[in-house]
Amino acid sequence: MRKWLPAVLIVTAFIVSALLLPRLPELVEPKLDALLPFSTTTAEPASRWWLAFALPAAALCVWLLFVALTTRRGFALQRRMLGRWAPAHTVEPEAIERFRSTYDLVITLVIAFLLVFHLAVLGLAAGGPSWIARALALLVGLGLAVMGNVLPRTRPNPIMGLRTSRTLHDPLLWARLHRLFGGLLVAAGVVVMLLAWFAVRYALLACVVGILASCLIVLIVLIRTPHARARTGAAALLLFLLGFMG
């Protein structure tokens, strides 16, 4: 059931967006001042159709990408991309099956983050109460902490995590780096939740800074590891960021 939970969330978001659509003016100026420490009143108005359905459509594409990567053709593509420096057992379907429940949970968290942000912005644009911003920040912080908690359960694989030649060859190094990364994300999530109560306009900014700082710290530790070779390609880095945004 967890495997299909992102699809349920996406369908729900489309339905809620369709219900809120009549309450939006033809052109909507995104109201993000409650979510950010700077003014967004100069933002260009957007079509209500774009505001209502762009992010759910993006979430659908992200989910379909993750699903496609676990198909036979998806693994064949990854073997061509990573096969020169990744161990054979890490680019086979069994690599995902070793932590399938965690893999599905991470994908669900990524999709949930996109959709919660979308529904919060949509609710504010439709004239909803101001507490929506605080609820969004709390949920984002909670999601980040949950992400950090499950991160150490991942195993060497070609789709999710810090995939370099060194980490894919060394399960112990993989486990150490992902425990570190997970701990950093949990700390960032706690900070975001605290800011949601005391300084909500800084919460989302703290989320972005926390994720980027966590990535930077882990990469520095990896680079300083003896004989580590951080040969992560652009496509793998993109999936890495997509896999751990939440």
N, C-alpha and C positions, 0 to 999 in steps of 0.2 A: 504493500500500500504506500509506503514512504516514497517509493520510486516515482509514483504518479502524483504525489502531493503537490509538486510545483505546477503541474497542469491544472489541478483543482484551484490553486491560488490564482493562476493566470486567468482562468475562465471567470472566477469570482470577480477579479479586478475589472474585466471587460464588462460584466453585468452591472457592477456598481457604477462604472464610468458612464455607461449608457443611461442609467437612471438619473445621474446627476447632470447629464448633458443639457436638458432643457432649462436648468437653473443657471446656466452660464450664458453670458452675453456672447454675441457673435465673435467679437475680438476680446481676448482676455489678457490683461496685464498681470503676469505672474506676481503674486504677493508673497515674497520670500523674506520680507523685513523681519518677521517674527522668528526666522530660522537662522539669520546671519547677522554678524556684528556690523554690517554696512548696509547702506540703502540700495534697493534695487528698483526704485521708482522710475529710473530712466530706461528700464528694460523695454524692448519693443513688444507691443501687443502681439499675441499669437492667436491663431484660429482656435476656437473652442474644440473643434474636432482633433486638432493636433495635440492640445493639452490633455484631452480626454483619453486618447488612444495611443500616443507615441510611446510612452514608457511601457504599457502592457505589451505592445508589439515588440519592443526591444527585449523585454523579459522573455517573451516567447522565443525569440531568435537565440538568446543566450541558452535557454533550456534545450532547444533543438540541437544547438552546437554540442553541448555536453552529451546528449543522447547519441548524436552521430559519431562522436569520438569513441564510443564504446561498441560500435558495430564492427563487423568484420572488415569493412572497407576503412573504417576509422583507424583500426589498429594497423592495417596494411600501410596506410599513409604515415602513421607514426613510426613504423619500422623503417620506412625509407628516410624519414627525417632524422631519427635518433639512432638508427641501428649501428652507425659507425662507432659510437662511443658509449652506448647504453648496453648493459647486459641483456641478453636475449630474454631472460625471464621477466624483465621489467617492462617489456613492450608486448606482452601477451595478455589476453583477457584475464588470465588468472591473477595478474598484478592488481587489477581492480577488485576482483572477487575476494581477495584477502581482507579487504576492509570495505566491502560493499555498503554496509549500513552507514558507515561514516561518510563515504563518498556521496550517498544519496542525501544525507543530512546537510552536508556542506552546500550542495547544489540548492537544496530547499532554502537554506539561510540566505544565499546570494539572491535568489528570486524574491524571497520575502522582503529583503532590504529594498530592492528596486520598487516593489509594489507598495510597501508601506510609505516610502517617500512619495510615490505617485499619488496615493490616496490622500496623504496629508496636504500636499500642494493643491490637489483638486478640491478638497474640503475647504481650505482657506479661500480659494478662488470663488467658491460657491457661497461665501459668506458664513462659513461655519464658525464655531466658537474658538477663541484664542488658545484654549487648552490643547487643541490639536497639535500645536507645535511642541508643547511639553511632552505629550504622549509619544509623538514621533521620536523625540530625542531619547526618551527612556527606552523605547523599543529598540532603537539603533544601538544604544549602549549595551542593552541586554543581549542583543544578537551578537555583538562583537565579543562579549565575554563568553557566550556559548561557543562561538567559533574558536576562540582561543582554547577553550576546554577540550574540544574534540580534535583539535589539530594534531596533538601527539599520537592519535590513533591511526593516522595515515601511514601507509607503507610505500616503499619505492615504486613509482609508477610513472607513465609518460604523460599524464594529464594534469594532475593536481599536486601542488607542492613545489618545493625548491629543487627543480630537476637539473642537476649538473652531472658531469661525468663522475665527479668525486662522490656526490651523495647517492647516486644510483648504484655505484659500485660498493659503497660502504654503508650498510644498514645502521650501524652504530652511529655514524656521523649524521645520517638522516634523522634518526631518533633524537639525537642531542640538539640539533638545530631546530627541529620542529617543537621540541619541548620549550626551548628558549623563545621561539616565535609565539607559541601558544601563551606562555606566561606574559609576554609583552602585550599581546592582544587583550588578555583578561584585564591587565592593569589599565589599558586604554579604555576598555569598556566601562570599568568602574569610574574612571574620570568623567567619561561622557555622561553616565547616569547622575553623578553628583552635579555636573553643570546643568543637567536638565532641570534640577530643582532650584539651583541658586543663580544660574546665569545661562538661561536656555539659548540665548542668541549665539553663544560660543560653543554649544555642544557639537553641532555638525562639523564645525571647523576643527574642533579637537579630535573628532573621529577621523577626519582625513589626515591630520597631522600625525595622529597616533599610528595609523596604518603605515604611512610612509616612513615614519621614524622606526617602526618595528622592522620593516623590510630592510632599511638601511643598516640597522644594527646587526641583523642576521647575515646580511651580505658581507659586512666588515668581518664578522667572526669567521665566515666561510673563507674569505680571502686570506685571513691570517692563519688559517689552519694549514699545517705543513703539507705540501704537495697537492693542495686543493687546486682544481682547475674549474673555474666558474664559466664553463662554456655553454651558457644558456642562450639559445637563439631568440630572435625577436618574437617569433610565434609562441615559443614556450613561455617567455616572459609575460606575454599578453594573457595566456591561459593561467599563469601563476597568479596574476593580479585579479583576474576574473574569479578564480577559484577561492580566493581568500577575502574578497570584499564582502562585509556583512556585519 
